[in-house]
Amino acid sequence: MGKLRLGVLASGRGSNLQAIMDAAATGKIEAEVAVVISDNEGAFALERARRAGIPAEFVDPEAFSSKEEYEKAIVALLQRYGTGLVCLAGYMRMVGKVMLDAFWNKIINIHPALLPSFPGLHGQEQAWKHGVKYSGCTVHFVDEGMDTGPIIIQAVVPVYDDDTADTLSARILEQEHRIYPEAIRLFAGGKLKITGRKVSWEKGTGPLSHS
Ligand code: GAR
């Protein structure tokens, strides 16, 4: 069986994309990035892909008459590259029915907070403003809601008195770069099982047994 082919959707700087590409290049995950797609022509994520020799595609949402048509174009691209798992990495749009139907339980997202707390935009800043003592990040399957799908893996970081939203974001980002490849590793190994809202992995294969 060939390696799992990843389609990464990113709207911005692409540091999570980089972590995924690095994990794939060094063999930490049994997967390869087949295509990187962005809704933002100037996204540095596209440049990172080009530098790594990975197809980089800009799909302009403004060029389509509806969200459905836009997503049909994305799905066609993902399918053309043989995508087995879609990874949202700083993709700043809600995923709609067209993509969900085409890749049900095959779309995952990273969010910079401990869901279900602080969904939506600027999760790190929301948590910092709220005054929580711990925050973190979450990789989850994507469903119709805003950051509501079944949780695969989370990492926790402390919030210090002298933190700013920026210092907290940096601490969280470090953990994002660790757990996103870890979630892909589990998916690629066929180890994840979804039961209702709960995601479990086969004994002995999870992050606790894999430092
Ligand atoms: C990351 O912190 C990611 O968790 C967040 O955007 C950033 C993208 O950074 N995603 C969301 O807020 C989604 N709601 P990156 O482009 O360097 O990977």
Boltz pocket constraint, residues with backbone or C-beta under 6 A from the ligand:
constraints:
  - pocket:
      binder: B
      contacts: [[A, 10], [A, 12], [A, 13], [A, 14], [A, 15], [A, 16], [A, 17], [A, 89], [A, 90], [A, 91], [A, 92], [A, 110], [A, 111], [A, 112], [A, 120], [A, 121], [A, 122], [A, 123], [A, 173], [A, 176]]
      max_distance: 6.0
